[in-house]
Amino acid sequence: MTQTIQNRQFRLAQRPHGLPEPSDWELTTEALPAPDDGEVQVAIEYISLDPAMRGWMNAGKSYIEPVAIGDVMRAGTVGTVLESAHPDFATGDAVTGNLGVQTHATVRGEQLRTVDTSLAPLPTYLGALGMPGMTAYFGLLDVGAAEAGDTVLVSAASGAVGALVGQIAKHKGCRTVGIAGGDRKCAYIVDELGFDAAIDYKAGNVHADIREHCPDGVDVYFDNVGGEILDAALACLRRNARVVICGAISQYNATESMYAPKNYMSLLVNRARMEGFVVFDYGERYGEAARALAQWIASGDIKHREDIVEGFEQFPETLLRLFSGDNFGKLVLKIEQS
């Protein structure tokens, strides 16, 4: 007789006000259903923790429906097939999909895709070969239209997306300047990732530092943080610059109105544009980005770093590392399957 699998899940208990609290979550356990025709049963091994998760917890109109109260928290995952009733998947296959913050899942096969662990370990498919990689690729090259000779400035430059943006920019022949917090992260993006310069937003004057390291102005600013750093970048644009709005992590836990850009008239003066984008809109082209990124990783042009925390029950406190700046690289939660 097959033993029933007990699936543990973090469900959204209430909408946070400011930083998420432990009381905003409910840890539940329920029996995992066997797969029906066309379904696949998966043991989840790694869960992606991303700043966008904070926005998904809010009510109101956005680019995606909010997580409903009582639902399993939305998240990208990778894992292994335990049992399959779908012709495209076999027991033991490594797969990825948006299966949520839980230890197991039984889902339609269309919600999954197989990944090759001989090319890269599972966590990489949540980082450089996952949503952050797709975001960096399309945000910089399509939205930002970065070209050789451009000066590219990126905030949160040691993070999952920013680190890849800077490296892709360098690979394309751009001068790349990153904004990060602290000596260690600034040294990392210059010494290990090959950025031309780093700006420590925790020390000194960001606006003055951008002027120093981008003396001819900024052609592409890839924004992950919003707030005052976005203002500083807007003040340093070059004519026909492109400002890519990827995220605004400095504002996600604001309990009052968001900080609005004060230097937006720089867009007019410099005939520049500021454009937001959502990576899901590029879904049909993910294969293109994955092939390019895999090639650059194999050649050593792109390096990646995962910050892996073990223990499913650590989810609530680990998520907060995104907003305190404690994470270093792509933040991933590892599940120890019994």
C-alpha positions as CSV (number, residue, x, y, z in Angstrom):
1,M,0.0,0.0,0.0
2,T,1.4,3.4,-1.0
3,Q,2.1,5.7,1.9
4,T,0.1,8.9,1.9
5,I,2.3,12.0,1.5
6,Q,1.7,14.8,3.9
7,N,2.1,18.2,2.1
8,R,3.0,21.2,4.2
9,Q,2.0,24.6,2.9
10,F,2.3,28.3,3.8
11,R,-1.0,30.0,3.2
12,L,-1.7,33.8,3.3
13,A,-3.7,34.3,6.5
14,Q,-4.1,38.1,6.2
15,R,-2.7,41.0,4.1
16,P,0.4,42.6,5.6
17,H,0.6,46.2,6.7
18,G,4.3,47.0,6.1
19,L,6.7,44.2,6.5
20,P,5.1,40.7,6.6
21,E,4.6,39.4,10.2
22,P,4.5,35.7,11.3
23,S,0.8,36.2,11.9
24,D,0.3,36.9,8.2
25,W,0.9,33.2,7.5
26,E,-0.8,29.9,8.3
27,L,1.2,26.7,8.1
28,T,-1.1,23.8,7.1
29,T,-0.7,20.1,6.4
30,E,-2.9,18.1,4.1
31,A,-2.7,14.8,2.3
32,L,-1.3,15.0,-1.2
33,P,-3.7,13.7,-3.9
34,A,-2.5,11.0,-6.4
35,P,-2.3,12.3,-9.9
36,D,-5.2,11.9,-12.2
37,D,-4.9,11.6,-16.0
38,G,-2.7,14.5,-17.2
39,E,-1.3,15.3,-13.8
40,V,2.1,15.0,-12.2
41,Q,3.0,14.6,-8.5
42,V,6.1,16.6,-7.5
43,A,8.4,16.7,-4.5
44,I,9.5,20.4,-4.3
45,E,13.2,20.8,-3.4
46,Y,13.8,24.5,-3.8
47,I,11.5,27.6,-3.5
48,S,12.4,30.9,-5.1
49,L,12.0,34.0,-2.8
50,D,11.6,37.2,-4.8
51,P,10.8,40.8,-4.0
52,A,7.7,40.6,-6.3
53,M,6.1,38.2,-3.7
54,R,5.5,41.2,-1.5
55,G,3.3,42.9,-4.2
56,W,1.4,39.7,-4.8
57,M,0.3,39.8,-1.2
58,N,-1.5,43.1,-1.6
59,A,-5.1,43.6,-2.7
60,G,-5.8,45.8,-5.7
61,K,-5.1,45.9,-9.4
62,S,-1.7,44.8,-10.6
63,Y,-0.1,42.9,-13.4
64,I,-1.3,39.6,-11.8
65,E,-4.1,38.6,-9.5
66,P,-3.2,38.9,-5.8
67,V,-2.8,35.8,-3.7
68,A,-6.2,35.2,-2.1
69,I,-6.5,34.9,1.6
70,G,-6.3,31.2,2.5
71,D,-4.4,30.3,-0.7
72,V,-0.9,28.8,-0.8
73,M,1.6,31.6,-1.3
74,R,2.7,32.0,-5.0
75,A,6.3,31.1,-5.7
76,G,8.6,29.6,-8.4
77,T,9.9,26.1,-7.5
78,V,12.1,23.3,-8.8
79,G,11.8,19.6,-7.8
80,T,11.5,16.0,-8.8
81,V,8.6,14.0,-10.2
82,L,7.4,11.4,-7.8
83,E,4.6,10.0,-9.9
84,S,3.3,10.9,-13.4
85,A,0.0,10.3,-15.2
86,H,1.2,12.6,-18.1
87,P,3.0,11.2,-21.1
88,D,5.7,14.0,-21.1
89,F,6.9,13.4,-17.6
90,A,8.5,10.4,-15.9
91,T,9.3,9.5,-12.3
92,G,12.7,11.1,-11.4
93,D,12.4,14.0,-13.9
94,A,13.7,17.4,-12.7
95,V,11.0,20.0,-13.2
96,T,10.3,23.6,-12.6
97,G,7.0,25.5,-12.2
98,N,5.1,28.0,-10.1
99,L,4.0,25.5,-7.5
100,G,4.0,27.8,-4.5
101,V,5.4,27.7,-1.0
102,Q,4.7,24.0,-0.2
103,T,6.7,20.8,0.1
104,H,4.8,18.9,-2.6
105,A,2.3,19.5,-5.4
106,T,0.0,17.6,-7.7
107,V,-0.6,19.7,-10.9
108,R,-1.4,19.5,-14.5
109,G,1.6,18.7,-16.7
110,E,1.1,21.9,-18.6
111,Q,2.2,23.8,-15.4
112,L,5.7,22.2,-15.5
113,R,8.7,22.0,-17.7
114,T,11.7,19.7,-17.4
115,V,15.1,21.0,-16.7
116,D,18.6,19.5,-17.4
117,T,20.6,19.1,-14.2
118,S,23.6,18.0,-16.2
119,L,23.9,21.6,-17.5
120,A,23.2,23.4,-14.1
121,P,22.1,22.4,-10.6
122,L,18.4,22.9,-9.7
123,P,18.7,26.2,-7.8
124,T,20.2,27.8,-11.0
125,Y,16.8,27.3,-12.7
126,L,15.3,29.7,-10.1
127,G,18.1,32.2,-10.7
128,A,20.2,32.8,-13.8
129,L,18.2,30.3,-15.8
130,G,14.9,31.2,-14.2
131,M,12.7,34.3,-13.8
132,P,15.6,36.6,-12.7
133,G,17.6,35.6,-15.8
134,M,14.6,36.2,-18.1
135,T,14.0,39.6,-16.4
136,A,17.6,40.7,-16.8
137,Y,17.8,39.6,-20.5
138,F,14.5,41.1,-21.8
139,G,14.6,44.2,-19.5
140,L,18.1,45.2,-20.6
141,L,18.1,44.2,-24.2
142,D,14.5,44.8,-25.3
143,V,13.2,47.5,-23.0
144,G,16.5,49.2,-22.3
145,A,17.8,48.6,-25.9
146,A,21.4,48.5,-24.5
147,E,24.1,48.7,-27.2
148,A,27.9,48.6,-27.2
149,G,29.3,51.9,-25.9
150,D,26.4,52.7,-23.7
151,T,26.8,53.5,-20.0
152,V,24.5,51.2,-18.0
153,L,23.7,51.9,-14.4
154,V,21.9,49.3,-12.4
155,S,20.6,49.4,-8.8
156,A,20.5,46.4,-6.4
157,A,23.5,45.3,-8.5
158,S,24.5,42.3,-6.3
159,G,20.9,40.9,-6.4
160,A,19.5,38.1,-8.5
161,V,18.5,40.4,-11.4
162,G,20.9,43.3,-11.1
163,A,24.0,41.1,-11.1
164,L,22.9,39.5,-14.4
165,V,21.9,42.9,-15.9
166,G,25.5,44.2,-15.3
167,Q,27.2,41.1,-16.7
168,I,25.0,41.0,-19.8
169,A,25.7,44.7,-20.3
170,K,29.5,44.1,-20.1
171,H,29.2,41.1,-22.5
172,K,27.5,43.5,-24.9
173,G,30.3,46.0,-24.7
174,C,28.7,48.5,-22.3
175,R,30.3,50.4,-19.5
176,T,28.6,49.1,-16.4
177,V,28.2,50.8,-13.0
178,G,26.4,49.1,-10.2
179,I,24.7,50.5,-7.0
180,A,24.9,48.1,-4.0
181,G,24.9,48.3,-0.2
182,G,28.2,47.8,1.7
183,D,31.8,47.1,0.9
184,R,31.4,43.4,0.4
185,K,28.7,43.6,-2.2
186,C,30.5,46.5,-4.0
187,A,33.7,44.5,-4.1
188,Y,31.8,41.4,-5.4
189,I,30.3,43.2,-8.4
190,V,33.6,44.7,-9.5
191,D,36.1,42.0,-8.6
192,E,34.1,38.9,-9.4
193,L,31.4,40.0,-11.8
194,G,33.5,42.5,-13.8
195,F,31.5,45.7,-13.3
196,D,33.5,48.8,-14.2
197,A,32.6,50.6,-11.0
198,A,30.4,50.3,-7.9
199,I,28.5,52.9,-5.8
200,D,27.8,52.1,-2.2
201,Y,24.5,53.7,-1.4
202,K,25.1,53.3,2.3
203,A,28.1,55.5,2.2
204,G,28.5,58.9,0.6
205,N,26.3,60.8,-1.9
206,V,24.7,58.6,-4.6
207,H,24.0,61.5,-6.9
208,A,27.6,62.7,-6.7
209,D,28.9,59.2,-7.1
210,I,26.9,58.6,-10.2
211,R,28.2,61.8,-11.7
212,E,31.8,60.6,-10.9
213,H,31.4,57.2,-12.4
214,C,29.2,58.2,-15.3
215,P,30.8,61.5,-16.3
216,D,29.1,61.5,-19.7
217,G,25.7,60.6,-18.3
218,V,23.7,57.4,-18.1
219,D,22.3,55.8,-21.3
220,V,20.4,53.0,-19.6
221,Y,19.3,53.0,-15.9
222,F,17.9,49.6,-14.8
223,D,15.9,50.3,-11.7
224,N,15.2,47.7,-9.0
225,V,14.7,49.9,-6.0
226,G,12.8,53.1,-6.8
227,G,12.7,56.0,-4.2
228,E,15.6,58.4,-3.8
229,I,18.0,56.3,-5.8
230,L,15.7,56.5,-8.8
231,D,15.7,60.3,-8.4
232,A,19.4,60.4,-8.3
233,A,19.7,58.4,-11.5
234,L,17.1,60.5,-13.3
235,A,19.2,63.6,-12.6
236,C,22.1,62.0,-14.4
237,L,20.6,60.9,-17.7
238,R,22.1,61.4,-21.1
239,R,20.1,62.5,-24.1
240,N,17.8,59.7,-25.4
241,A,18.4,57.6,-22.3
242,R,16.2,54.7,-21.4
243,V,15.0,54.1,-17.8
244,V,13.9,50.5,-17.2
245,I,11.4,50.1,-14.3
246,C,11.8,46.5,-13.1
247,G,11.0,46.9,-9.4
248,A,10.9,49.3,-6.4
249,I,11.9,47.2,-3.4
250,S,12.5,50.3,-1.3
251,Q,8.8,51.0,-1.5
252,Y,7.2,47.6,-1.2
253,N,6.6,47.8,2.5
254,A,5.6,51.4,2.7
255,T,2.7,52.1,5.0
256,E,1.9,55.5,3.5
257,S,2.0,56.7,-0.1
258,M,4.9,55.7,-2.2
259,Y,7.8,58.0,-2.8
260,A,7.2,59.7,-6.2
261,P,10.0,60.7,-8.5
262,K,10.9,64.3,-8.2
263,N,13.3,64.5,-11.2
264,Y,10.9,63.2,-13.8
265,M,11.4,66.4,-15.9
266,S,14.8,65.0,-16.7
267,L,13.0,62.7,-19.1
268,L,11.7,65.8,-21.1
269,V,15.0,67.7,-21.0
270,N,17.0,64.7,-22.2
271,R,14.4,63.3,-24.6
272,A,14.5,60.1,-22.5
273,R,11.9,57.5,-21.8
274,M,11.0,55.6,-18.6
275,E,9.2,52.3,-19.2
276,G,8.0,49.5,-16.9
277,F,7.8,45.9,-18.0
278,V,6.6,42.5,-16.7
279,V,8.7,39.5,-17.6
280,F,5.7,37.3,-18.0
281,D,4.9,39.2,-21.2
282,Y,7.9,37.6,-22.8
283,G,6.9,34.0,-22.1
284,E,7.0,32.9,-25.7
285,R,10.6,34.0,-26.0
286,Y,11.9,32.4,-22.8
287,G,13.7,29.7,-24.8
288,E,15.7,32.4,-26.6
289,A,16.9,33.9,-23.4
290,A,17.6,30.5,-21.7
291,R,19.8,29.5,-24.6
292,A,21.8,32.7,-24.6
293,L,22.2,32.7,-20.8
294,A,23.2,29.0,-20.7
295,Q,25.8,29.7,-23.4
296,W,27.2,32.7,-21.5
297,I,27.3,30.7,-18.2
298,A,29.1,27.8,-19.9
299,S,31.7,30.2,-21.4
300,G,32.3,32.0,-18.1
301,D,30.9,35.3,-19.3
302,I,28.1,35.1,-16.8
303,K,28.6,34.1,-13.1
304,H,25.7,33.5,-10.7
305,R,25.4,33.2,-7.0
306,E,22.6,31.5,-4.9
307,D,21.9,32.4,-1.3
308,I,20.4,29.1,0.0
309,V,18.6,28.8,3.3
310,E,17.6,25.4,4.5
311,G,14.4,24.5,6.3
312,F,10.8,24.9,5.0
313,E,9.6,26.4,8.3
314,Q,12.1,29.2,7.9
315,F,10.1,30.7,5.0
316,P,8.5,33.7,6.9
317,E,11.8,35.0,8.4
318,T,13.8,34.1,5.3
319,L,11.5,36.2,3.1
320,L,12.3,39.3,5.2
321,R,16.0,39.0,4.2
322,L,15.0,40.5,0.8
323,F,13.9,43.7,2.4
324,S,16.7,44.1,5.0
325,G,19.5,43.6,2.4
326,D,20.8,40.5,4.3
327,N,20.6,38.2,1.2
328,F,23.6,38.0,-1.1
329,G,22.6,36.7,-4.5
330,K,19.5,34.8,-5.5
331,L,17.6,33.9,-2.4
332,V,16.4,30.3,-2.4
333,L,14.7,28.2,0.3
334,K,15.8,24.5,0.4
335,I,13.4,21.9,1.5
336,E,14.7,18.8,3.2
337,Q,12.5,16.0,1.9
338,S,12.0,13.1,4.4
